[in-house]
Amino acid sequence: MPIRNRFAEMQGEITEWRRYLHQHPELLYDVHETAAFVVERLKEIGVDEITPGIGKTGVVAVIKGKSDTKGRVIGLRADMDALPIEEASGVEYASTVPGKMHACGHDGHTAILLGAAKYLSETRNFDGTVVVIFQPAEEGGAGGKAMCDDGMMDRWGIQEVYGLHNSPGLPVGAFATRVGPLLASTDEFEIVVTGKGGHAAAPHEAVDTTLVGAQIVVALQSMVSRNINPIQPVVLTVGTFETDSSASNVIAHQVRMMGTVRTLDPEARSMAEPRIREIAEFTAKAYGAEATVHWEPGYPVTVNSEAETGYALEAARAVSSNVDGETDPIMPGEDFSYMLEERPGAYIFLGNGETPMCHHPAYIFDDDAIPFGCSWFAELVERRMPLADN
């Protein structure tokens, strides 16, 4: 079964929604205009209930089926926020907001879920309740956690939850996911090394924090190569390295570095923080310096539950002939993980074609993916909550 004819008919309208959102990007929890746009569309669509302000600026809406004999409730989620990137896509509907861009396709995700909501509200061809979730602050703000912390799952009785994300490099209309870990945890650290500043001509009178910091950067990789089970994927990256000096003839008194640790395994994740502290502190001490470590826990591992992944794949195979049910996990993070910690569910990738990667200034969402995403949501709902006479 290909994409649904109704979504082919609606593609122009949904594309207009997507491109409007693309022109008006907002960051993190400051998605007031985006949320208002979503609420207006949901009112026009005729859903049964709309509640804004969940998780600060998230929107939750309810669509009831023709019957409700089993009391099943399924949540469908899309993210709404953009990124602090100057757009370089060259499209005629480019961002109108300097320094802000939908560089990860959340405009497409939001439009797809709105399109699915419109179809489900028109047809009501299911037995149970659909809760559509429009989430703020996926890009580093943990908006998924904020919505869960507001009691969303219990308040609406959500039993299963599903989401999708576009995937550049995957053909348009293709789907890919897997049971178990799909995306990594995203913890961050800051290391500050304090030594003794001095003149470059007299290093023996100083404690060279640049040298110490460089040794720490190298030593940190030993955690990955020698402390972690080699079959467990772990990525440790030091992304910034700054000294408090801007002169070539000065030995810096202090160095600051920041980095991230990503893993798919809870055990590896739990040992990363104490090991990084040990490496930084003892390496610095060996050189006569002092290191302090600040650890910032990030998003958990995104883990798809087995049964729900099966349902997601069944729906995908009903929509597309190109479905990979054993795709390799990837190391970016996703705060849909918080929803999956509270309820069983699945996250799936939707092909975006040969476009620049997400977070690139030339990235653009491929609107031809819209009918596939909408059809997947609709197919999933109707397969999980079939009417008694179907």
C-alpha positions in Angstrom: 0.0 0.0 0.0 1.6 3.3 -1.1 1.0 6.7 0.5 -2.6 7.6 1.1 -4.3 9.5 -1.7 -5.6 12.0 0.8 -2.1 13.0 1.7 -1.2 13.4 -1.9 -4.1 15.8 -2.2 -3.1 17.6 1.0 0.6 17.9 0.1 0.3 21.4 -1.2 -1.4 22.7 1.9 0.9 20.9 4.3 3.9 22.2 2.3 2.6 25.7 2.7 2.5 25.2 6.5 6.0 23.8 6.5 7.4 26.7 4.4 5.7 29.3 6.6 7.3 27.7 9.7 10.6 27.6 7.9 10.4 31.3 7.3 9.7 32.0 11.0 12.1 29.9 13.0 12.2 30.1 16.8 14.7 28.7 19.4 14.3 26.4 22.3 11.3 27.3 24.5 10.8 30.6 22.7 8.4 29.1 20.2 5.4 31.2 20.9 4.5 32.1 17.3 5.1 28.5 16.2 2.9 27.1 19.0 0.2 29.7 18.1 0.4 28.6 14.4 0.0 25.0 15.5 -3.0 25.9 17.7 -4.7 27.8 14.9 -4.3 24.9 12.5 -5.6 22.4 15.1 -8.7 24.6 15.6 -9.3 24.6 11.9 -8.7 20.8 11.7 -11.4 20.2 14.4 -9.6 18.2 17.0 -11.5 17.4 20.2 -9.2 19.2 22.7 -6.2 21.6 22.6 -4.0 22.4 25.5 -1.1 24.8 25.1 1.6 25.6 27.6 2.7 22.0 28.4 6.4 21.9 29.1 6.3 25.7 29.0 5.4 26.2 25.3 4.4 22.8 24.1 1.0 22.0 22.6 -1.0 18.8 23.2 -4.2 18.0 21.3 -6.7 15.0 21.4 -8.4 13.2 18.6 -11.0 10.6 19.5 -11.9 7.7 17.2 -15.3 6.5 16.1 -15.3 4.2 19.1 -13.3 3.5 22.2 -13.9 -0.1 23.3 -10.4 -0.9 24.5 -9.4 2.5 26.0 -6.2 2.6 24.0 -4.3 5.9 23.9 -1.4 6.5 21.5 0.9 9.6 21.5 2.4 11.0 18.3 5.2 13.6 18.7 6.8 16.3 16.6 9.5 18.9 17.7 9.0 22.6 16.8 12.3 24.5 17.5 15.0 25.7 15.1 18.7 26.3 15.5 20.9 29.4 15.9 22.4 29.1 12.4 22.5 31.6 9.5 20.7 30.0 6.6 22.6 29.5 3.3 20.1 27.2 1.5 19.2 29.7 -1.2 15.5 28.7 -1.2 12.9 31.4 -1.9 11.2 30.8 1.4 14.4 31.0 3.5 14.4 32.2 7.1 13.3 35.8 7.6 15.0 35.8 11.0 18.7 36.6 11.0 20.8 34.0 12.8 18.0 31.5 13.1 17.1 28.6 10.8 15.2 25.3 10.7 18.4 23.4 9.9 17.2 20.1 11.4 13.8 19.7 9.7 11.6 20.3 12.7 9.4 22.5 10.5 8.8 19.4 8.4 8.1 17.2 11.5 5.5 19.7 12.8 3.8 20.0 9.4 3.7 16.2 9.0 2.0 15.8 12.3 -0.4 18.5 11.6 -1.3 16.8 8.3 -1.7 13.5 10.1 -3.9 15.2 12.7 -6.1 16.7 9.9 -6.6 13.3 8.3 -7.3 11.5 11.6 -9.8 14.2 12.5 -11.6 13.8 9.2 -11.7 10.0 9.1 -11.8 9.0 12.8 -11.2 5.5 11.5 -9.8 4.1 14.7 -10.9 2.7 18.1 -9.3 4.7 20.8 -7.7 8.1 21.3 -4.8 9.8 19.6 -2.8 12.5 21.5 -0.7 14.7 19.2 2.3 16.3 20.9 4.1 19.4 19.6 7.3 19.8 21.6 9.6 22.8 22.2 13.3 22.8 22.9 14.6 19.6 21.4 17.8 21.3 20.4 19.5 21.2 23.8 16.7 22.4 26.0 15.2 19.0 27.0 11.7 20.1 26.0 10.6 16.4 26.0 11.6 16.1 29.6 9.8 19.3 30.4 6.5 18.0 28.9 6.9 14.7 30.8 7.7 16.6 34.0 4.4 18.5 33.5 2.6 15.1 33.8 1.7 14.8 30.1 1.8 11.0 30.0 -0.5 10.5 33.0 -2.7 13.5 32.3 -3.7 12.2 28.9 -3.3 8.5 29.7 -0.8 7.9 27.0 0.1 4.2 26.7 2.5 4.2 23.7 4.4 7.0 22.0 5.9 7.4 18.5 8.0 9.9 16.7 9.9 10.4 13.5 12.9 12.4 12.2 14.0 13.1 8.7 17.3 11.5 7.6 19.4 13.1 4.8 21.2 10.5 2.8 18.2 8.1 3.1 16.0 8.1 -0.1 12.8 10.1 0.1 10.1 7.9 1.3 12.4 5.3 2.9 12.2 4.4 6.6 14.8 3.0 9.0 14.8 2.1 12.7 15.8 -0.7 15.0 14.8 -2.4 18.3 16.9 -1.1 21.2 19.4 1.8 21.3 18.9 4.0 18.3 20.5 7.3 19.3 23.2 8.1 21.9 23.3 9.8 25.3 24.8 13.3 25.2 26.6 14.2 28.4 28.9 17.2 28.5 31.9 18.2 30.6 34.0 21.3 31.3 37.6 21.0 32.6 39.4 24.0 34.0 43.1 23.6 34.5 44.8 26.1 36.8 48.6 26.3 36.9 51.0 29.3 37.2 51.2 31.8 34.5 54.5 33.2 33.4 56.9 34.4 30.6 57.4 32.0 27.7 61.2 32.6 28.1 61.1 31.2 31.7 58.9 28.1 31.6 60.7 26.7 34.7 59.2 29.4 36.8 55.6 28.6 35.6 53.3 25.7 35.4 52.3 25.5 31.8 48.5 24.9 31.6 48.5 24.6 27.8 50.9 21.7 28.1 48.8 20.2 30.9 45.6 20.7 29.0 47.0 19.1 25.9 48.1 16.0 27.9 44.6 15.8 29.4 43.0 15.9 25.9 45.2 13.0 24.8 44.8 11.0 28.0 41.0 11.3 27.8 41.0 9.1 24.7 42.5 6.3 26.8 39.1 6.0 28.5 37.6 5.0 25.1 40.4 2.8 24.0 41.3 1.1 27.3 38.5 1.5 29.8 35.4 0.8 27.7 34.4 -2.6 26.3 35.6 -2.3 22.7 32.3 -3.6 21.3 30.4 -0.6 23.0 30.3 2.5 20.8 31.6 5.5 22.7 32.6 8.9 21.3 34.5 11.4 23.4 35.2 14.8 21.9 36.9 17.9 23.3 35.3 20.6 21.2 36.8 23.7 22.7 40.2 24.6 24.2 40.8 28.1 25.4 43.6 29.7 27.4 43.4 33.0 29.3 46.2 34.4 27.2 46.2 35.8 23.7 49.9 36.5 23.4 52.5 34.1 22.0 55.1 34.9 24.7 52.8 34.2 27.7 52.3 30.9 29.5 48.6 30.8 30.4 47.6 30.7 34.0 44.4 28.9 33.2 43.0 26.7 30.4 39.4 25.8 29.9 38.1 23.0 27.7 34.7 21.6 27.0 33.6 18.4 25.4 30.9 15.7 25.1 30.7 12.0 25.7 28.2 9.9 23.7 27.4 6.2 24.3 24.7 3.7 23.6 25.3 1.7 26.8 24.1 2.7 30.3 27.1 1.0 32.0 29.6 2.8 29.8 27.7 6.0 30.4 27.8 5.6 34.2 31.6 5.1 34.3 32.4 8.0 32.0 32.1 10.8 34.6 34.2 9.3 37.4 36.9 8.2 34.9 37.1 11.7 33.2 37.5 13.2 36.7 40.3 10.9 37.6 42.1 11.4 34.3 41.9 15.2 34.4 42.7 15.6 38.1 45.6 13.2 38.3 47.1 14.3 35.0 47.1 17.9 36.1 48.5 16.9 39.5 51.4 15.1 37.8 52.4 18.4 36.2 51.9 20.5 39.3 48.6 21.9 38.2 45.0 21.5 39.4 42.0 20.5 37.3 38.3 20.9 38.2 35.6 19.1 36.3 32.0 20.1 35.8 29.7 17.4 34.5 26.4 18.2 32.8 24.2 15.2 32.2 22.5 15.3 28.8 19.8 13.3 27.0 19.6 9.6 27.8 20.0 6.9 25.2 17.0 6.7 22.8 15.8 3.1 23.2 13.0 1.7 21.1 10.9 -1.0 22.8 10.6 -4.3 20.9 6.9 -4.7 20.3 6.3 -1.0 19.5 9.2 -1.0 17.0 7.5 -3.9 15.3 4.3 -1.9 15.0 6.3 1.1 13.6 7.9 -1.2 11.0 4.6 -2.8 10.0 3.2 0.7 9.4 6.3 1.7 7.5 6.1 -1.3 5.2 2.5 -0.6 4.4 3.6 2.9 3.2 7.0 2.2 1.6 8.8 -0.6 -0.2 12.1 0.7 1.2 12.2 -0.1 5.0 15.3 -1.0 7.0 14.3 -2.6 10.3 17.9 -3.2 11.5 19.6 0.1 10.8 22.8 0.9 12.7 22.4 3.2 15.7 23.9 6.7 15.4 25.6 8.9 17.9 23.6 12.2 17.9 21.1 12.5 20.8 17.4 13.0 20.9 15.2 14.1 23.8 12.4 11.9 22.6 14.4 9.5 24.9 12.7 11.0 27.9 9.2 10.1 26.5 10.5 6.5 25.8 11.7 6.3 29.4 8.1 6.9 30.6 6.3 4.8 28.0 7.0 2.1 25.4 7.3 3.4 21.9 9.5 3.8 18.9 11.4 6.4 16.9 11.9 6.1 13.2 13.9 7.8 10.5 12.2 9.1 7.3 14.3 9.6 4.2 15.1 13.2 3.1 17.1 12.4 0.0 20.5 13.6 -1.0 20.5 16.9 0.9 23.1 18.5 3.2 23.2 17.0 6.6 21.1 18.3 9.5 22.6 21.3 11.3 24.3 22.4 8.0 23.4 26.0 6.9 22.4 24.7 3.4 20.2 21.9 4.8 16.6 21.9 3.5 13.7 19.6 4.3 12.4 17.7 1.2 8.7 18.3 0.9 8.2 15.1 -1.1 8.8 13.3 2.2 5.6 14.8 3.7 3.0 12.3 2.3 5.2 9.4 3.5 5.5 10.8 7.0 1.8 11.6 7.3 0.8 8.2 5.9 3.1 6.5 8.4 1.4 8.2 11.4 -2.0 7.4 10.1 -1.2 3.8 9.2 0.3 3.3 12.7 -2.8 4.6 14.4 -5.3 2.6 12.4 -3.2 -0.6 12.7 -2.8 -0.2 16.5 -6.4 0.8 17.1 -8.5 -0.9 14.4 -12.3 -0.5 14.4 -14.2 -3.6 15.4 -15.6 -4.1 11.9 -12.3 -3.6 10.1 
